Amino acid sequence: MFKFRKTVVLATVGMSILLALAGCGAEKKTQINTTDGITNILDYVTVDFNGKNGEGTAFVNVDYDGMETEMVGGKEKIEELDELGDLTELTKYINAVSSISVSIDKNKELSNGDEVVVSVTYDETAAESAGVVFGDETSKSFEVKGLKK
């Protein structure tokens, strides 16, 4: 029993670290709105395009830090939860974020002007448990730009 709990705790801590690191390199373009009660996942998604025209690749970035800040209700709320050591509350948010899955319809052999579609899914039960509303938008188109000629 103890080994199982230790494994769960280690997995949760590991997931938290991975989520924090994954969001570190992503651009933060969205202004966080903690007053409307909706966290639109796709507001935190960007796509980088690399390579030559006709042979380009796409890489999806997710600003998990920004998303988590909005979900919790702002930086002050995160600091408050951290000071209280409220791991139960924080774990609910971590579970909601870790349930998010992001996919792209095409990520190679891209040309400038092509459109790629990023789609998101998540565990509705985890979001509900955290009191998070992710909104209705589940996909977004991005135009391929910046590939070398």
Stockholm file with secondary structure:
# STOCKHOLM 1.0

chainA/1-149         MFKFRKTVVLATVGMSILLALAGCGAEKKTQINTTDGITNILDYVTVDFNGKNGEGTAFVNVDYDGMETEMVGGKEKIEELDELGDLTELTKYINAVSSISVSIDKNKELSNGDEVVVSVTYDETAAESAGVVFGDETSKSFEVKGLKK
#=GR chainA/1-149 SS CHHHHHHHHHHHHHHHHHHHHHHHTSCCCSCCCCSSSCCCGGGGEEEEEESBTTSBEEEEEECHHHHHHHHHTSHHHHHHHHHHTCHHHHHHHHHHHHTCEEEESCCSSBCTTCEEEEEEECCHHHHHHHTCCCCSCCEEEEECCCCBC
#=GC SS_cons         CHHHHHHHHHHHHHHHHHHHHHHHTSCCCSCCCCSSSCCCGGGGEEEEEESBTTSBEEEEEECHHHHHHHHHTSHHHHHHHHHHTCHHHHHHHHHHHHTCEEEESCCSSBCTTCEEEEEEECCHHHHHHHTCCCCSCCEEEEECCCCBC
//
